[in-house]
C-alpha cells in the first residue's frame, strides 16, 4: 500500500511547491505518475477522496496500462453549477470561499470542518479535520481551492475505460448526489453506491461502511493480491 501527501500538504516537502505547476489538477496527476514510475507499480487500485478522484482519473488517462481499478470517494467533476448540471455551487459561493480563505483561513477552517464532516455527535472528528486543514499554509490552501473549484473534467469521464467505483454519501454539501450520478452516467464501467454515511469524509466518519464497499468492489481483496493500492 502506498500512502502519500500531495506537495504542499501534510508531511510533504513544502519547498517543492510550485504555484504554477499546481494551479491545475494536472500538476498533482503528474506527481502520481512520478510515484508510479519511481516504484515500478502496475495493476494499481487507486483510491482517491474528493478532488483526488479526478486527479487519479487524469493519471489513469495518461498511463492506463498501470491502472486496474479506480475508487472515487465523494467525487465531483465540476463543482460549479452549469445549466442542467448541478455541481452544488454558484459562482458567488465559490468567490466567497476564496475570500474567506484569503482573509481569515483559521476562521474558515473552524466553520467548514463541522459542516463537511456532518457528524455533530462526534465533535472530535471535526476537530481532527480542522487540525489537518490548519497544517496547510494559507496561500497554498487558497491555490489548491482555486485549482479544485475552477476545474471541469466532465469531458474526461467519457475517455475513461478502467473500471471505477463512485462512493457517494447520502448527504454531502461538497459533492451532491447529482455529481455522483453524473459520473456514473457518463463513465464507462462505473458503479455507483449511495452510502448510509453522511458528510464529505465517510472514510473518517464511517470507516467500516467505506471499507466494506471498497472490498466489495475489489473482490474482498482476494482477486487482487498482487495489486498495488495508492491512497490520496
C-alpha positions in Angstrom: 0.0 0.0 0.0 1.3 3.4 -1.0 0.1 6.4 1.0 1.3 9.8 0.1 0.8 13.5 0.8 0.4 15.9 -2.1 3.1 18.6 -2.3 2.1 21.5 -0.1 0.1 19.4 2.4 0.7 17.0 5.2 4.3 16.0 5.7 5.4 16.8 2.2 8.4 19.0 1.4 6.8 22.4 1.1 9.9 23.8 -0.6 9.0 21.7 -3.7 5.7 23.5 -4.1 5.3 25.3 -7.4 2.3 27.7 -7.7 2.3 27.4 -11.5 2.6 23.6 -11.6 -0.2 23.1 -9.1 -2.5 25.7 -10.5 -4.4 22.8 -12.2 -5.0 19.3 -11.2 -2.7 18.1 -13.9 0.2 19.1 -11.7 -0.9 16.8 -9.0 -1.6 14.0 -11.5 2.0 14.4 -12.7 3.2 13.6 -9.2 1.0 10.4 -9.2 2.7 9.3 -12.4 6.1 10.1 -10.9 5.3 7.8 -7.9 4.2 5.0 -10.2 7.3 5.2 -12.3 9.7 5.5 -9.3 8.2 2.5 -7.6 7.6 0.5 -10.8 3.9 0.0 -9.9 1.4 -1.9 -12.0 -2.2 -3.3 -11.6 -2.9 -0.3 -9.4 -6.1 0.2 -7.5 -6.2 4.0 -6.9 -8.3 5.2 -4.0 -9.0 8.9 -4.2 -11.1 11.2 -2.0 -12.9 14.3 -3.2 -10.8 16.1 -5.8 -8.2 13.3 -5.6 -10.7 11.2 -7.5 -10.3 13.4 -10.6 -6.5 13.6 -10.1 -6.4 9.8 -10.2 -8.6 9.7 -13.3 -6.3 12.2 -15.0 -3.3 10.0 -14.2 -5.1 6.9 -15.4 -5.9 8.5 -18.7 -2.2 9.4 -19.1 -1.0 6.0 -18.1 -3.8 3.5 -18.4 -1.6 0.4 -18.6 -0.6 0.9 -14.9 -4.1 1.0 -13.5 -6.5 -1.8 -12.7 -9.4 -0.1 -10.9 -10.3 3.4 -9.6 -12.2 4.2 -6.4 -13.8 7.6 -6.1 -14.9 8.7 -2.6 -17.1 11.9 -2.7 -16.0 12.9 -6.2 -17.1 15.8 -8.4 -16.0 16.5 -12.0 -17.2 20.1 -11.6 -18.2 22.0 -8.5 -19.9 24.9 -10.3 -23.5 24.6 -11.5 -23.7 24.8 -15.3 -27.1 24.9 -16.9 -28.6 21.4 -16.4 -25.6 20.3 -14.5 -25.8 20.6 -10.7 -22.4 20.7 -9.1 -23.7 22.3 -5.9 -22.1 25.8 -6.1 -22.8 29.1 -7.8 -20.0 31.5 -8.8 -20.8 33.7 -5.9 -20.4 30.8 -3.4 -17.0 29.9 -4.7 -15.8 33.5 -4.7 -16.9 33.7 -1.1 -14.9 30.6 -0.2 -11.8 32.2 -1.9 -12.3 35.4 0.1 -12.7 33.7 3.4 -9.6 31.6 2.9 -7.6 34.6 1.9 -8.8 36.9 4.7 -9.3 34.5 7.7 -8.1 31.0 6.9 -8.3 29.8 10.5 -11.8 31.1 10.9 -12.8 29.4 7.7 -11.4 26.0 8.9 -13.4 26.3 12.1 -16.6 27.0 10.2 -16.2 24.5 7.4 -14.9 21.5 9.3 -18.1 20.6 11.2 -20.2 21.4 8.2 -18.4 19.0 5.8 -17.9 16.3 8.4 -21.6 16.3 9.3 -21.1 14.4 12.5 -22.3 16.7 15.2 -22.5 13.9 17.8 -18.7 13.3 17.4 -17.1 16.8 17.5 -13.7 15.2 17.8 -13.9 14.3 14.2 -14.5 17.9 13.2 -11.6 19.0 15.4 -9.3 16.4 13.8 -10.3 17.7 10.3 -9.7 21.3 11.4 -6.3 20.5 12.6 -5.5 18.8 9.3 -6.7 21.9 7.4 -4.6 24.3 9.6 -1.4 22.3 8.8 -1.6 23.7 5.3 -0.1 27.1 4.6 -3.0 29.5 3.8 -1.6 30.7 0.4 -1.2 27.1 -0.7 -4.7 26.2 0.6 -6.1 29.1 -1.5 -4.2 27.9 -4.6 -5.5 24.4 -4.1 -9.1 25.6 -3.6 -8.8 27.6 -6.8 -7.5 24.6 -8.7 -10.3 22.5 -7.3 -13.3 24.7 -7.6 -12.4 26.1 -11.1 -11.9 22.6 -12.5 -14.2 21.0 -15.1 -13.3 17.4 -16.0 -16.7 16.3 -17.3 -15.4 15.6 -20.8 -12.6 13.5 -19.4 -15.1 11.0 -17.9 -16.1 9.7 -21.3 -12.5 8.8 -22.1 -12.0 6.5 -19.1 -12.2 2.8 -19.7 -10.8 1.5 -16.5 -13.5 0.1 -14.1 -14.3 2.6 -11.4 -16.5 2.9 -8.2 -18.2 6.0 -7.1 -18.9 6.1 -3.4 -21.5 8.8 -2.7 -22.8 9.7 0.8 -26.5 10.3 1.3 -25.8 14.0 2.2 -22.6 15.8 1.0 -22.5 19.5 0.8 -19.3 19.5 -1.2 -20.2 16.8 -3.7 -24.0 16.4 -4.1 -25.6 13.2 -5.3 -26.2 14.8 -8.6 -22.4 14.9 -9.2 -22.0 11.2 -8.4 -24.9 10.4 -10.7 -23.3 12.4 -13.5 -20.1 10.5 -13.1 -22.0 7.2 -13.2 -24.0 8.1 -16.3 -21.1 9.5 -18.2 -18.3 7.0 -17.4 -18.0 3.5 -18.8 -17.7 0.7 -16.3 -18.5 2.9 -13.4 -20.5 1.6 -10.4 -22.4 4.0 -8.1 -23.1 3.3 -4.4 -25.0 5.7 -2.3 -23.9 5.1 1.3 -25.8 5.4 4.5 -22.9 7.7 5.7 -23.4 11.4 5.5 -20.9 14.2 5.0 -17.8 14.6 2.8 -15.5 12.3 4.8 -17.1 8.9 5.1 -13.6 7.2 5.4 -13.2 9.2 8.6 -16.8 9.2 10.0 -17.9 5.8 8.8 -14.7 3.8 8.0 -16.4 0.4 8.4 -19.0 1.1 5.7 -16.4 2.7 3.5 -14.1 -0.3 3.8 -16.9 -2.7 3.1 -17.9 -1.1 -0.1 -14.3 -0.9 -1.3 -13.7 -4.5 -0.6 -16.9 -5.5 -2.4 -15.7 -3.7 -5.4 -12.2 -5.2 -5.5 -13.4 -8.7 -4.7 -12.7 -8.7 -0.9 -9.1 -8.3 -1.8 -8.7 -11.9 -2.8 -8.7 -11.3 -6.6 -6.1 -8.5 -6.2 -3.4 -9.9 -4.0 -0.7 -8.8 -6.5 -2.2 -5.3 -6.9 -0.8 -2.1 -5.6 -3.1 0.3 -3.8 -2.4 4.0 -3.8 -4.4 6.3 -1.4 -4.5 10.0 -2.0 
